[in-house]
Amino acid sequence: MAFGPKDNGVIADTLRATSKHMLTTPAGFAFSKLAFIPTKNDLGLVNGWVDAMKACSPPHSRYLKGDPFDIALQYRNWILKHPSALTIFDQIVEVAKGKQIVMFLDYDGTLSPIVKDPESAVMSEAMRSAVKKLAACFPTAIISGRNREKVFDFVRLPELYYAGSHGMDIMGPAQGSYGLKAKGEKAVDGKGNEVVLFQPAKDFESTMDKVFTVLEDIVKKVNGAKIEHNKFSISVHFRCVQEEDWANLAEEVQVAMQFFPSLCLTQGRKVLEVRPAIAWDKGKALEYLLNALGLEGRADVFPVYIGDDRTDEDAFKVLNKQRHGLGILVSTAVKETNAQSSLRDPSEVLEFLQRLVSWQQAQASSD
């Protein structure tokens, strides 16, 4: 069964890989360079970033402007293509029945609401409880652009897999999750727990520290701007910056990046992000985790990815390569997306996770 538009499938041809860093990497993952450093003073690119941030930020989103009748019509048409995962829940679990469900979750805007201060993006106790129960039913991973350790501090559930820096810093419990163990070299985390690690961008650690120092000086000069060091990525947050200052801040960041040709710039939801220029993203992290768990390319596996940001589109694209998984976009706005289904906000994500846990528990008790 397909969810959403006809050309939306669900899950991945798994890449095979070799890696030089930590966890045993499935054979074939190559770390090719991304050509994405803009030329100096490329105002067109800067304006493109700013326009894109405006487009996905209220009150600019198409869902929130224009004639109310047109808005309602646009949203109805969009929902036909990306139906609510709550509305089609029975169809989803019917397709997933008898398969190994694997859960992948973004953090900000998915498990916690989007807030002005990134340090205040705390998940509710109800959400934490739901995720804990979810991980008792299915292998569960959180894939975030944030620093992995920061996400762990927010979630505080050691039984999960955590992929920070858009999947460039992956950690999981050495004892495994839901009876499945990720293959790989073992390490010890800061709390003395035995874990498995995979860090495809490890060679960039010192470079990221250097660029953080440069960008920190820029950010200090812009009222409301914030910067976040995510270990293998740097986030420059625009959320509290006056809109008329967005272009100037983006241009300052762009110019500074000319001195770091091994890094690239990407744009997200009111954020510019600096990353190592390697072909690695949330989609690659999803593929890697499936492979490390021995679940890649199997028709009896049903991966589910829930996220709200443009960076989650890479994971949705992976799920579209085959037709036995589901991508769910969290959004109240009409957006172009590769996800097959949708939920409006973290409260609906919570309801979906609770229903999925209840369904699995009912299945287990009937066996």
N, C-alpha and C positions, 0 to 999 in steps of 0.2 A: 504493500500500500504506500502511495506517495502522499506526503503532506505538503500543501501549498502549491505553487505554480508547477506546471507540467515539467519544466526543466530543473526543478529542485529535486535532487535525489537525496540519499543519506548514507554516508560514511565512506571511508577513504581507501584508495590504493595506498597501502602502507609503504613508505620509503624504507629502504634497507640501508644500513649505514655502518661506518667505522668512525670512532671518535678517539681523540687523544686525551679526553678529560673524564675522569672519575667513572661513573656508572657504566657498566658494559653497554655499549651502544649497538643496537641492531646493525648489521652490516649494510653499508651504503649511504649513510647520512653524510653528505658532503657539505662543507661550510663555504659556499661560494660568496663572493663579495657582492654587495648591492651598490649600484651606481646611483646614489641619491643625494649627493652633496650639491646644493645649488651654487650657481655662479654668484660672485659678489654683486650686491646691489640689484639682484633680480627682484624688482618690485612686483612683477606679475606673480611670482611664486608666493611672496609674502602676502599680497592681497588675496591670493587664492586660499592660503591658510586661514586668513582672517574671515573671509567670506564663508568658508566651510564651518568654522567655529560658530559663526552667527547662525548659520542655517540649522545647526543642531541644538541651538540654545534658545529657550523662550526669551522674549516673545517673538522670535524670528521664525520658529518652526512653522511649516505649512499647516500643521494641525491647529495652530493657535492664531492664525491670521486669515483675513479675507471674509467673504460672505458666509454667515453661519450655515446656510443651506449647502454651499459648495464644500465647506469644511466637512460637514456630516456625510456628504456624498463621497468625498475623497476617502474618508476614514472607512466607510462601509465597503468601498471597493478594495481598499487595502486589506481589510480584515478577511475578505473573501479569499485573498491570496495567502494571507498569513493568519489563519484562524487562531483564536485563543486556545492555548493548551488546556485550559480548564473546560472549555466548551467541547473539545474533541478528546477529552481525557479517556473516555471508554474506548475510542478507536486506537489511541496511542497504546494503551496497555494490552489491547487485543493483539496488536502487531508485536509487542514486546514479550508477550506470554511465551514461556519456555526458553527464552534467551537470557544471556547474561547481560543485564543492564549495567552500564558503567556511567557514572555521573561526573560531569565536568562543569564547574561553576566559576563565573567571574565573581569578584568581590564587590567593588564600588558600584552602586546603582543596581546591583542584583541581590546580594545578601544584606547590604546596608544601603540606606538612602544616600543620594548625592548631597554633600554638605559643603559649605563655603570653606571650612578649614579641614584639609585632608587628615589632620591628626584627630579629628572628632568623628570620623566615620566608623562609629562603633555599631556592631550588629546587636540586635535585641536578644534577650535571653530566650524568647520564643523561637527565634531563627536559629540560635545556637543549638537548642534542644532538637529542632527539626533536622538540622544537619548531622548531629550526633546519631540520631535514629536512622537517618539515611545511610550513613557510613556503616551502620550495623547490618544493613540490608544489601548494600552494593558497594563495590570499590568506588571511592569518591576522591576527586581532586579539585583543588581551587587553583585556577590559572589567572594570575593578575599581573598588571603592569607594575604593581608596587614591589617594594623590597620584600623578599620572602619572609624574613624574620618579622617585619612589621605586620604582615598579614597573619602570621602565626600568632603574634601577640594579640591581635584582634579576635581571632577565632578560638584559640586555645584548645584545639582538639588534636592530640598527637596521632590519632589513628588515620588521619587524612594524608593524602599526598599534596604537597604545596609546590607550585611553580611560580616563582616571582620573576620580575624583570621580563615580562612577556614570554615566560617559559625558558629563559636563559639561566635560571637557577632553580633546579628541581630537587626536592628532598622528599623522601618517604620513609615510613617506619620500616626498620630492618626486618621486623617480624611479619610484615605484610599487612594487608587490609582485606577483610572478608575472605580470608583463606587464600588469598593470592599474594605472592611475593614478587616484587620487582627484582629482576636480575641486576647485579651490579656490585661494584666495590663498596665496602662498608666504611663508614666514617663515624665520628662522634660529634654531636652537636654541642652548642654552648652550655647545655644543661646536663651533659654527660650521657645523653641517650644515644644508643646505636642507631644509625640511620644509613640510608643509601643516598648518594648524591650524584647529580649530573649537571655540569656547568660548561656548556659549549662555548661560552664567551670568557672563560677564565683568564685567557691571555690579555684581556682588555681591562683588567681590574685597575691597574695603575693609571691607565689613560682616562678611565672614568673619573678617578679621583682628581686628575688634573683639570679636566673640563668642568667638573663641578666647581672648583675654586674660581675659574674664570667666569662662569655663568652666575655664580653667587654674587660676585661684585656687580654684575649687570642688574640682577634682580633687586638688589638692595636699593637701587636708585629709582625704582618704579613703585609707586604707592599701590599696595594691595597685592603685588606679585609675590608668589611663593615658589620655592624650589625644593625638590625632594630627591635625595640620593637613594636610588633603588638597587645599588650595588653594580648591576650591569646595565642600567639605564638611568637617565636623569630626567625628571619631569619638571617643566616650568609651567606653573599653574596661572591661568588668566582669570580664574573665577571671580576674584575680588578686585580686578583691575578695571578702571573706567574704560568703556568701550573705545573711546577716542584715543586711548593709549595702546591699544592692541597692536596696531601696525608698527609703531615705533619699537615696542618690545620685541616683536617677532623679527624685525630687521636687525636689531642689536644681536639677538641670538644667532641669526643666520650669518652675520658677518664674523662673529667669534668662531663659528664652526669651520671657517676656511682654514684655520690652523690645526684642524683635527681631521685630516682626510680619511682616516680609518673608521670614522663614525658617520652616522646618517641622522637626519632629522625626519620625524614623522609627526603628524597632527592628529590629535584626538579631541575629546569633548572638553573644550576650553583648556587645552593643554598642548604644549609642544614637547615632544619627547626625543631625547638623544639616545641612540643605541649603537652598538657595534655594527659595522656594515657587513654583516653576515646574513645569509638567507635562513633566518630563524625567527619564528613568531609563535603565536598561540596555537596555530594550526599544526606546526611542527611539534610543539610540546604535546598536543593531544595524540598525534601519531606516535611520538616517542613513548609515551606512557602506555598506550595500548600494546605497543611492541614489547616494552620491558615487562609487561604483565603477562605476555604470551597470548594476547587476545587480538592481535592484528589480523586483518583480512579474513575474519571468520564470520560466516553467515549466521552463527548462533550467538553473536554478540550485538547488543543494541546500545551504542553510545548516545548519550544525551548531553548537549552543551547549552548552557543558559548564560547569556551575557547581554550587555546593553550598549557597548561601545563599538566604534568602527574597528578597533583592534580585534574584536571578537569575530569580525567577518572572516578572518583567515581560518578560524576554526569552523565556521559555518561552511566555507568553501570545501574544506576537507570532508565534511559530512555529506556534501552533495556529490562526491565522486562515486559513491555506491548508494544503495537504497535500503539500508538497514540501520538507521540511526535517526536522530532528530535534533535540529538546531532551533532554539527558541530565543527570539529577540525580546528584551525587556524595553518597552517604549510606549508612551502615550501619544507619540507623534507618528505621522505618516513618514516613513523612511525607506529609501532603497536598501534592501537587505538580501543576503543569501540564506537567511533563516527560513524555515518552513512554517514556523508557528510563532506565536507571540504571547507575552504577558505584559500587563500594563506597568507594574511597579513591584518593589520588593514584597509588598503585602500579598500580591498574587503569586509571586514566587514561593512565599511561605505556604500558601494554601496548596499549591501544586505539589510541593515536596511532602507535605503532610498527607495528602491524598495518595501519593505514590507509596509512601511508607505503609499506610493502612492497607492498600491493595496488596503489597508484597507480604505483609503479615497474614492477611486473609488467605493468600495463595499457599503460604507455608503451613498454615494450620489445617488446610484442606488436603494436603498431600499425605 
